[in-house]
């Protein structure tokens, strides 16, 4: 196996087997992540409705997907928008407006609006109640996406590529929760802003099957290769 004649082939077989094992472990890691995500969603959806006017838990950042409600007043002067959003095949933005309550605020993703319109035309003045689910922000994806170019002058960035709470929060003149509220969807509501929520598939996906495939490939290489050599020598 390690003779001069077969050394290169042996090394290639060992490397290929190691790569297959690593890919199998990666799929098991993905499976663990999927299970943790499913558990998070199921746990939070089973939790009682959180009234932010009565309680803001210290660990609220760990409560993504929990149902929540809040009553306050929108601050339309400081709202921002997310670009590259679609309502069906219609391009537009998502309008994100701070909701002031009890000396603090929470950002509300009010939903899709068409481009090239005056945001103030969607004002809802006065006290308003919003119910939905808590969400965490996210910066530029690891693969793809466009990072937000924050103004070096410290000026407010009004249109964002990502719902990057970490960088959004400092530009508001009052405390902001490190989560945002994604309102419940009314399927009959076709008047912008139109809220939306992701459809979640709470399954384990194909990761375990893929892991078995990669481990099988590694076993075939490690077990089958010596037999192949014996056959060649005969």
JODA-V402196 format. One record per run of one state. SS is the DSSP state (a for helix, b for strand, c for the rest). FROM is the first residue (numbers start at 0). TO is the last residue. Records with the same first field share a line. If there is no record, write none. Layout:
SS=FROM-TO ; FROM-TO
This chain:
c=0-5 ; 46-48 ; 51-58 ; 62-65 ; 87-88 ; 101-102 ; 114-117 ; 122-125 ; 135-157 ; 160-163 ; 171-174 ; 183-192 ; 194-205 ; 233-233
a=6-45 ; 59-61 ; 118-121 ; 164-170 ; 206-232
b=49-50 ; 66-86 ; 89-100 ; 103-113 ; 126-134 ; 158-159 ; 175-182 ; 193-193
